[in-house]
Amino acid sequence: MSLSFSQAQQRFRHLIAEPSLNLAAAALCPAQEIYPDCDPAACYQQLDDIATAISPNISAYPLKTIQAINYQLYTKLGFSGNQIDYYDPDNSYLNRVLERKLGIPITLALVYLEVAQRLDFPMVGVGMPGHFLIRPTIEEMAVYVDPFNQGEVLFAPDCQAIFHRLYGTNAAWNLAYLNPINAKSLLARLLTNLKLIYLNRRDLRHTLTILDYLLLLSPNQPSNSRDRGLVHYQLQNLLAARSDLETYLAHNPEAPDRDQISQLLDNITDSL
């Protein structure tokens, strides 16, 4: 089966192959598939302008720098977490987050990280289950920032309290949940969120678009090959469905759903 890539996908492939991943640029590639009029240069300019406004207030004291970023993002510009319609797909697209000033933890974290990078204030993502956080990379400074909640500064017990609020007091907490994650892992989590949102909406065509990006990012992730194959099947793209489902079984020979997928492959073969 021949493969063809859109211009945005080709750009994405180039970006994820670079040693230092430009997160904003990579995040805007799937956005351009959904919003053809999305202008990455305008998004970069908006992030530049935010950083420029903060720059005079940068301090040698990290907490004061965080305070300055928070003031500009949340007080002056009005960025906030979308608590009314959390699963709106627009919350997961950087261009729309910048336009609407609304997002979910991971996209507001992306805005925060991009602004901090422009200020030479190093920060990293923290992939805590259920609630994405960020933190400065200063070793002696074990604080975390909650971009969904107005940039609130947290300590490890505060993060644990959020975790238990989300998953229940009996859920097992692990300090490793506060480990930093790299740019590709952040991007994978962002795309996975979108995949689940579109699946829950039964929006198969947009699900397929996001799965294409997930498989460009992590081509050896069997579950995404399976999911894309199932979406192709539902869209009656039978050759593509067969290719993905065969790939899934080849990479995951002990899959618990092996019998069901094998039966589906037989059905596809009978239909071709």
N, C-alpha and C positions, 0 to 999 in steps of 0.2 A: 504494500500500500504506500503510495507516494505521500509525502508530507509537504504541506505548504504552510507558510507562516505569514501572518499579517505584519505590517510595518511595526506595529506596537510590540508584537511578539518577538520580532527580530531584534528590536531595541532591547527588550527585556533579556533575551539570550545573551546579548553583548554585555549588558550591565552585570548580570549575575556571574559572568566569567571573569570580571575584573577583581583584582586582589582586594580592593577597598570598595565595597558595594555602596553605591549612592542610593540610599533608601528612598528618598523622595522621588527620584527619577524612576526607580523600579516600581514604586507604588502607583505612580501615575500611568504606567503602561496599561494595566487592565482598565483603569478609569477611562482611557481614550477609546477603548472598545465599546464601553457603555455610553460614554458622552463624547461623540466625535468632535464636538467643538471645544473640548477641554484643551487649554493652552498651558502646557507645562511652564513656559517662560513666564507667564503671568503668575503662576503659583510660586515659582522661585522668587520673583520680584516681591510678592507679598511677604514671603518669609524673610527676605532681605530687609524689607521696610520695618518689619516687627523688630528684628535684631538691631537695626540702626536706631530705632527709638529707645531701645533699652540701653544701648552702649554707654551713654554718659553716666549711667547709674551703676555700672559694673563696679564691684568692690573686691578688694583683696580677701574679704571674708566670704566664704562660699554661701553661707546662709543668707547674707545680704544680697548676693547675686540671685539666689533663688527667689528671694522676696521681690527683687526688681523685675524678674521675668514674670512672676505671678501677677504683679500689679499691672503690667502691660497686657498680658494675655487675658486675664480674667476681669480685672476692674475696668481698664480702659477700653479693651476691645470686646469684652463680653463673651469670650469663649466659655462653654459650659458642657457638661455631660448631658446627653439627651435621655432624661429619665422618663419622659412621656412615651416615646416611641423608640425604645432601645434597639429594636431589631429592624429598623428602617435601613435598607441597604446603603442609603446615602451617608449614614454614619461611618461607613467603612471605606469611603472614597476620599482621598486627601483633598482633591479639588472641591468637593462638596462641603467638606468640613471647613475648609478655608472660606468658602462662600457663606455658609450658614452659621458659622461659629458654633456648630454642634457636632458632637462626636461621641464615640465610646472610648473606654480607657486606652485601647491600643492606638487609635488614630490621634487622640489628643496627646498621647505620649510621643507619637511620631512628630507632630507639630512642635512639641516642646524640645525634643532631641535635635530637630533641625535648627531651631532658633539657638539653642545652647551651642551647637557646633559652630554657628556663625559668630558666636561671641567668644569662641575659644574657651568654653567652659565645658570640659569633657563630662559626658553623662552616658549611661548605658541603660538598655531596657532590662527589666526584671520580670520574667515570665511567670509570676505567681498564678496558680490555677484560679480561674474565675475572675481575676481582676489584675490587669496589667499595671505595673508600676515602673518608675525609673529611679535612678540614683546617680549621684556624682561618683566619679571614679577615684576620688581621693581616699586612699586606703584607711586613714585614721578617722574617716567620717562615715560611720555606719548609719546614715539616714536615707530615707526613701521619700519620694515625692509621688503623690497621688494626682495625676493630671485630670482625672475625672471629677475630682472634688476640689476644684479651685487651687490645685497645687499644694494641698495640705502636706506638711512635713510629718513623716511618720518614723517611728522606731520599730524594731523587730516585733515587740509585743503588740504594737498597733496593727501590724500586718497580719499577725496571727489572729487577732480579734476579727479582722475583716474576713479572713479565711473561714473562721468558725461561724460567722454570721451567714456566710454563703452556703456552707456545706453542713452545718450543724455542729454542736459542741462535741460530738463523739467522733468527728472526722479526724483522722491521724494527721497531725501537723509535722512538717519536716523543714528544718532550716534551709535545706537545699532548694526549697521553693523560692528563696530570695537570691539565688545565684543569678548573675547577669547572663543574658543570652546574646548571641551574635546577631548580626543584621539579617542573615538568611533565615534564622529561626523566627525572628520577629515577622519577617515577610510571610513565612509559611503560616504562622498563626493568624495573621491578618487575612490571608487568602482562605484559610480553613474556615474562619468565621463567616466569610462571604458564601462559601460553598454551602454551609449548613443553613444560612438564612435563605438562600435561593431554593434549596431542597425542601425546606419547610413550607415555602410558598408554592411549591410545585412549578417553579419557573425553570423548566429544563434547559432552555436555550442559554440563559445566563449562568446556570449551573455548569453547563458544558464549557462556556468561556472561562470560568474560574478554574475548572479542572485542567484545562489546557495549560494554564499558567502554573498550577501546582505541579504538574508533571514536567514542565520545563525546569522548574526549580529543583524538584526532587524526583528524577526519572525512575528511581528504583523503589518508590514507595508503592507497595502492592495494593493497598486499600484504595488509592486514588485511581490506579489502573482499573480496578474492579468497578469503582463508582462511575468512572467515565464510560466503561463498557456498558453498564446498566442504563445510563442515560442515553447513550447512542442507540441501545436496543429499543428503548421507549420512543425514541424519535424515528425509529425504523431505519437507522443508518447501520444496516446489518453487517457489512464488511468491517466497518470501524469497530462495531461492538465485538465481533469475533476476534479481531486483532487484540483489543484491550483485555478481553477476558482470557484469552490464551496466554497473554503476557502475565496476567495476575496469577494464573495457576502455575506457570513456569517458575515464577519467583517465590511462590508460596505453596509448595506441593502438599503441605500438611494443613492447608486452610480448613477451618471447621465447616465452611460452606462449599467445600470442594464438590460434593455430590450435586448440589443444586446448580452450581455454575456449570458443571459438566453437562447436566441435563439441558440447561439453557443453550449451551454451545451446540448440542445435538439438534435442538429445535431450530437454531439459526441455520445450521448446515442444511437441514431439510427444507428450509424456506428459500435458500439461494438457488 
